[in-house]
Amino acid sequence: MKNLIAIFFLILLTWNSKLYAQTAVAGIVYDGESKQRLGEVQIKNLNTNVLLFNDNRGEFNIQAQEGDRISIRKLGYVGDTLTFENQKALIVSLKPAVKKIDPIQVYGRRSPDDMLKDIKRDYKKAFDLAAPKDYFSVGPTGAGVSIDALYSLVSREAKNARRFTQHIERIHEENIVDFYFSPDLVRSLIGLEGEQLQVFMRLFRPSYEFVSKANHYQLVQFIKSKYEVFKLHPNLRPLRELPDIKLDVNQKK
């Protein structure tokens, strides 16, 4: 019994000595990115299990002694654990758990294929007339020449339809180049703006043949390589288009 009482007093003395050794530690918690003070942060002494929350100004006071581990936690932030080494104050900076993403404006662009479908729908007759025909047909009376196919081959209306569809095809190819070689892409890769961006895109506009076969990585490398050339010749400008000159070859001297 005496031994138990002695042990009890020993534990009590040890506990009192620990309480006596503890000091009030002041601290403040900041947002690691914005540098603004953070309130409602959970502060816990892991050695004594004392738990509290700081105030709206980000400040707190907690009892601790040298060697105590202080846990700092807040929802939405990466927690931290400090070891108290008799600092005069604890300055804590917490990093947001999810990094903020700058807003991105997305502009809808119609694909060249969608635009071509609309044109084919609006000018269906012209595309039907210009489409290749089978010049031979097989009917009840046997094989023969298709009159409709011959008409579409030699008629003036069919020739105009073919010229029209060829023109539309060229426009479609240019739309494909514009779709992939866009100002937004070039700007994001090399940072040009305004007139310089326009000049660069006119000087180094890729061909339809290249764009139709290249993947995204190859197009990016193409733009970056051309930019190296552009930096060496910053005053380079596209040549002015020459006016069409019509010559009368039958004119008599």
C-alpha positions as CSV (number, residue, x, y, z in Angstrom):
1,M,0.0,0.0,0.0
2,K,2.8,2.3,0.9
3,N,4.5,1.5,-2.4
4,L,1.3,2.4,-4.3
5,I,1.1,5.8,-2.5
6,A,4.7,6.5,-3.3
7,I,4.2,5.7,-7.0
8,F,1.1,7.9,-7.0
9,F,3.0,10.9,-5.5
10,L,5.9,10.2,-8.0
11,I,3.5,10.4,-10.9
12,L,1.8,13.5,-9.5
13,L,5.2,15.2,-9.0
14,T,6.2,14.3,-12.6
15,W,2.9,15.7,-14.0
16,N,3.2,18.9,-12.0
17,S,6.8,19.3,-13.2
18,K,5.6,19.0,-16.8
19,L,2.8,21.5,-16.3
20,Y,5.3,23.8,-14.6
21,A,7.7,23.4,-17.6
22,Q,5.0,24.3,-20.1
23,T,4.8,27.9,-21.4
24,A,2.1,29.7,-23.4
25,V,3.2,29.8,-27.0
26,A,1.7,32.4,-29.3
27,G,1.4,31.8,-33.0
28,I,-0.2,32.9,-36.3
29,V,-1.3,31.0,-39.4
30,Y,-1.0,32.4,-43.0
31,D,-2.2,31.2,-46.4
32,G,1.0,30.1,-48.2
33,E,0.0,31.6,-51.5
34,S,-2.1,34.7,-50.8
35,K,-0.2,35.5,-47.5
36,Q,-3.6,36.3,-45.9
37,R,-4.3,35.3,-42.3
38,L,-6.2,32.0,-41.9
39,G,-8.8,31.5,-39.2
40,E,-10.6,28.4,-37.9
41,V,-7.4,26.4,-38.0
42,Q,-7.1,23.4,-35.7
43,I,-4.0,23.6,-33.4
44,K,-3.2,20.5,-31.4
45,N,-0.3,19.7,-29.0
46,L,0.3,16.0,-29.9
47,N,2.1,15.4,-26.6
48,T,-0.6,16.7,-24.3
49,N,-3.6,16.2,-26.7
50,V,-4.7,19.8,-26.0
51,L,-6.8,20.9,-28.9
52,L,-8.0,24.4,-29.9
53,F,-8.8,26.6,-32.9
54,N,-7.2,30.0,-33.7
55,D,-9.3,33.2,-34.1
56,N,-10.4,35.0,-37.2
57,R,-7.2,37.0,-37.2
58,G,-5.2,33.7,-37.5
59,E,-3.8,34.0,-34.0
60,F,-3.6,31.4,-31.3
61,N,-2.0,30.6,-27.9
62,I,-1.2,27.1,-26.7
63,Q,0.6,25.5,-23.8
64,A,3.8,23.6,-24.8
65,Q,7.2,22.7,-23.7
66,E,10.4,22.1,-25.6
67,G,10.2,19.1,-27.8
68,D,6.4,19.1,-28.0
69,R,5.0,18.4,-31.5
70,I,2.3,20.9,-32.7
71,S,-0.1,19.8,-35.4
72,I,-1.8,22.5,-37.6
73,R,-4.8,21.4,-39.8
74,K,-7.4,23.1,-41.8
75,L,-9.9,21.8,-44.4
76,G,-8.7,22.6,-47.9
77,Y,-5.0,23.0,-46.9
78,V,-2.0,20.7,-46.6
79,G,-1.5,20.2,-42.9
80,D,1.8,20.7,-41.1
81,T,3.5,19.5,-37.9
82,L,6.1,21.6,-36.0
83,T,8.4,20.8,-33.1
84,F,8.4,23.5,-30.4
85,E,12.0,24.5,-29.7
86,N,11.3,27.4,-27.3
87,Q,10.6,29.8,-30.1
88,K,9.1,33.1,-29.1
89,A,6.3,32.6,-31.6
90,L,5.1,30.0,-34.2
91,I,4.7,31.4,-37.7
92,V,2.8,28.8,-39.7
93,S,2.2,28.9,-43.5
94,L,-0.2,26.4,-45.0
95,K,-0.4,25.6,-48.7
96,P,-3.8,25.1,-50.4
97,A,-4.5,21.4,-51.0
98,V,-5.9,22.1,-54.5
99,K,-4.0,24.7,-56.6
100,K,-6.3,27.3,-58.0
101,I,-6.6,27.2,-61.8
102,D,-6.9,30.5,-63.7
103,P,-10.2,30.7,-65.6
104,I,-10.0,29.7,-69.3
105,Q,-12.2,31.1,-71.9
106,V,-13.3,28.5,-74.4
107,Y,-14.5,29.7,-77.8
108,G,-16.6,27.3,-79.8
109,R,-15.4,26.7,-83.4
110,R,-17.1,24.8,-86.0
111,S,-15.1,22.1,-87.7
112,P,-14.3,22.3,-91.4
113,D,-16.2,19.1,-92.0
114,D,-19.4,20.5,-90.4
115,M,-19.2,23.6,-92.6
116,L,-18.7,21.4,-95.7
117,K,-21.7,19.3,-94.8
118,D,-23.9,22.4,-94.6
119,I,-22.6,23.6,-98.0
120,K,-23.3,20.2,-99.5
121,R,-26.8,20.3,-98.1
122,D,-27.5,23.8,-99.3
123,Y,-26.1,23.0,-102.8
124,K,-27.1,19.4,-103.1
125,K,-28.1,19.7,-106.7
126,A,-24.8,21.0,-107.8
127,F,-22.9,18.3,-105.9
128,D,-25.1,15.6,-107.3
129,L,-24.6,16.9,-110.8
130,A,-20.8,17.2,-110.4
131,A,-20.4,13.7,-108.8
132,P,-18.7,11.1,-110.9
133,K,-21.1,8.9,-112.8
134,D,-21.0,5.3,-114.1
135,Y,-21.0,5.7,-117.9
136,F,-22.2,2.1,-118.4
137,S,-25.5,0.8,-117.2
138,V,-27.1,-2.6,-117.1
139,G,-30.8,-2.8,-117.8
140,P,-33.5,-5.2,-119.0
141,T,-32.2,-4.9,-122.5
142,G,-28.6,-5.5,-121.5
143,A,-25.5,-3.3,-121.1
144,G,-25.5,0.1,-122.5
145,V,-24.2,3.7,-122.2
146,S,-25.8,5.8,-119.4
147,I,-27.4,8.9,-121.0
148,D,-27.5,10.7,-117.7
149,A,-23.8,10.1,-117.2
150,L,-23.0,11.5,-120.7
151,Y,-25.1,14.5,-120.0
152,S,-23.3,15.3,-116.8
153,L,-20.0,14.9,-118.6
154,V,-20.7,17.3,-121.5
155,S,-23.5,19.7,-120.4
156,R,-22.7,23.3,-119.5
157,E,-24.6,23.0,-116.3
158,A,-22.6,20.0,-115.2
159,K,-19.3,21.8,-116.0
160,N,-20.3,24.8,-114.0
161,A,-21.3,22.4,-111.1
162,R,-17.8,20.8,-111.2
163,R,-16.1,24.2,-111.2
164,F,-18.2,25.2,-108.2
165,T,-17.5,22.0,-106.2
166,Q,-13.8,22.3,-107.0
167,H,-13.8,25.9,-105.6
168,I,-15.7,24.6,-102.5
169,E,-13.0,21.9,-102.1
170,R,-10.3,24.5,-102.1
171,I,-12.1,26.6,-99.5
172,H,-12.6,23.5,-97.4
173,E,-8.8,22.8,-97.5
174,E,-8.1,26.4,-96.4
175,N,-10.6,26.0,-93.6
176,I,-8.8,22.9,-92.4
177,V,-5.5,24.9,-92.3
178,D,-7.2,27.8,-90.4
179,F,-8.8,25.3,-88.0
180,Y,-5.5,23.7,-86.9
181,F,-3.1,26.7,-87.5
182,S,-5.1,29.0,-85.4
183,P,-4.1,32.3,-83.7
184,D,-4.9,30.9,-80.3
185,L,-2.5,28.0,-80.8
186,V,0.3,30.2,-82.2
187,R,-0.2,32.7,-79.4
188,S,-0.1,30.1,-76.7
189,L,3.2,28.6,-78.1
190,I,5.3,31.6,-78.9
191,G,3.5,34.5,-77.2
192,L,3.1,36.8,-80.2
193,E,0.3,39.4,-80.3
194,G,-1.3,41.9,-82.6
195,E,0.5,42.8,-85.8
196,Q,3.4,40.5,-85.1
197,L,1.1,37.6,-84.8
198,Q,-0.7,38.4,-88.0
199,V,2.6,38.8,-89.9
200,F,4.0,35.5,-88.5
201,M,0.8,33.6,-89.5
202,R,0.9,35.0,-93.1
203,L,4.6,34.3,-93.5
204,F,4.7,30.8,-92.2
205,R,1.2,29.5,-93.0
206,P,1.6,25.8,-93.6
207,S,0.2,24.0,-96.7
208,Y,-2.9,21.9,-96.6
209,E,-0.8,18.8,-97.6
210,F,1.3,19.3,-94.4
211,V,-1.6,20.0,-92.1
212,S,-3.6,17.0,-93.4
213,K,-0.7,14.6,-92.6
214,A,0.9,16.2,-89.5
215,N,-0.1,15.3,-86.0
216,H,-0.4,17.9,-83.2
217,Y,3.2,17.4,-82.0
218,Q,4.5,17.9,-85.6
219,L,2.5,21.1,-86.0
220,V,3.8,22.4,-82.7
221,Q,7.4,21.7,-83.7
222,F,6.7,23.4,-87.1
223,I,5.5,26.6,-85.4
224,K,8.4,26.7,-82.9
225,S,11.0,26.2,-85.6
226,K,9.5,28.9,-87.8
227,Y,9.5,31.2,-84.8
228,E,13.3,30.8,-84.5
229,V,13.5,32.0,-88.1
230,F,11.1,34.9,-87.3
231,K,13.3,36.0,-84.3
232,L,16.3,36.3,-86.6
233,H,14.4,38.5,-89.0
234,P,12.0,40.6,-86.9
235,N,11.4,43.1,-89.7
236,L,10.5,40.4,-92.3
237,R,7.1,41.1,-93.9
238,P,5.1,39.3,-96.5
239,L,5.4,40.4,-100.1
240,R,2.6,42.5,-101.5
241,E,0.3,40.7,-103.9
242,L,0.8,41.7,-107.5
243,P,-2.3,42.8,-109.4
244,D,-3.6,40.6,-112.2
245,I,-2.4,41.7,-115.6
246,K,-4.3,40.6,-118.7
247,L,-2.4,40.5,-121.9
248,D,-4.1,40.5,-125.3
249,V,-1.9,38.1,-127.3
250,N,-4.0,38.7,-130.4
251,Q,-3.4,42.4,-130.4
252,K,-1.8,43.5,-133.7
253,K,1.2,45.8,-133.7
